[in-house]
Amino acid sequence: MSVLFSDIRAFTSLSEQLTPEETFNFLNIYLQSIGPNIVGNGGFIDKYIGDAIMALFPGKHPYTTDNAVVAAIGMIQSLQLLNQYRKTHEQFPIYIGIGIHTGPLTLGTIGFEERIESTVIGDTVNVASRVESLTKQYAINIGITESTYQCLNNPDDYLIREIDTVQVKGKAQSLTIYSILDAEPEARKVQFRATLDDYHQALSLYKQRQWQEAVDIFNHIDTLLPGDRMIEIYQERCHSLLEKPPLEGTWTGVTRLTKK
């Protein structure tokens, strides 16, 4: 299955501005706006965790994986329409992050006689949740793993950019994360497409320890794609590595994350 996690950013701060009744109304309007994208693309919502959603997309690959990605794109687009409505009513905008991971898991029941429910358990669920949490760090809307990327019917159907390879605390294997950019405004997508080849070339140079060549390209992209957090991240990394190069054999290009 493909597992999708979504979460409202800074929800605690947002809810502090609302009464309990207003918070429930806020969440129900939000979920009514984005939820149909999950059901309409063959998924089902396993559970709500406060403002978070955990959804599952069962079926044979590659269709289940594409359905999850298309659902995520639709969720962001639906949220953009909701934010337009909220803006006209002088309400704060809503921003979310979505993480998707594809892999094996176990579906079953947990609990005891007085309280039992069905759920899914497995590393696939944990990874999807962690990818969602990383979307805020990298300032992206939709993050998918290498596993999900490889299971897509045709990745070229989407506007995809590799983000980073990370080593998450408590995980033995590193994760390569990609960003789905299809829900970006049209003008921004044009900028992403125009710089995509240069971006991946710079990322390849970065991995090969050619940091000066990489940062030169990242600096060029920065003039064409202003305000891109990923460009800023790699500029900062390249400058840091050039200033204090790691010892030979100690740098792998994998970003180590300390948070679980």
LINTAZI-V193658 format. One record per backbone hydrogen bond with DSSP energy under -1.0 kcal/mol. CO is the residue of the C=O (numbers start at 0). NH is the residue of the N-H. If there is no record, write none. Layout:
BEGIN
CO:NH
CO:NH
END
This chain:
BEGIN
0:102
1:56
2:100
3:54
4:98
5:52
6:96
9:13
10:14
11:15
13:16
14:17
18:22
19:23
20:24
21:25
22:26
23:27
24:28
25:29
26:30
27:31
28:32
29:33
30:34
33:36
34:37
34:38
35:39
37:42
38:41
43:55
46:53
48:51
51:48
52:5
53:45
53:46
54:3
55:43
56:1
59:63
61:65
62:66
63:67
64:68
65:69
66:70
67:71
68:72
69:73
70:74
71:75
72:76
73:77
74:78
75:79
76:80
77:81
78:82
79:83
80:84
81:85
82:86
83:87
85:90
86:89
94:8
96:6
97:142
98:4
99:144
100:2
105:120
107:118
109:116
111:114
114:111
116:109
118:107
120:105
121:125
122:126
123:127
124:128
125:129
126:130
127:131
128:132
129:133
133:137
134:139
140:97
141:179
142:99
143:177
144:148
145:149
146:150
148:151
153:156
154:157
158:180
160:178
163:176
164:254
165:174
166:256
167:170
174:165
175:145
176:162
176:163
177:143
178:160
180:183
184:188
185:189
186:190
187:191
188:192
189:193
190:194
194:198
195:199
196:200
197:201
198:202
199:203
200:204
201:205
202:206
203:207
204:209
205:208
208:210
209:213
210:214
211:215
212:216
213:217
214:218
215:219
216:220
217:221
220:224
224:227
227:231
228:232
229:233
230:234
231:235
232:236
233:237
234:238
235:239
236:240
237:241
238:242
239:243
246:249
254:166
END
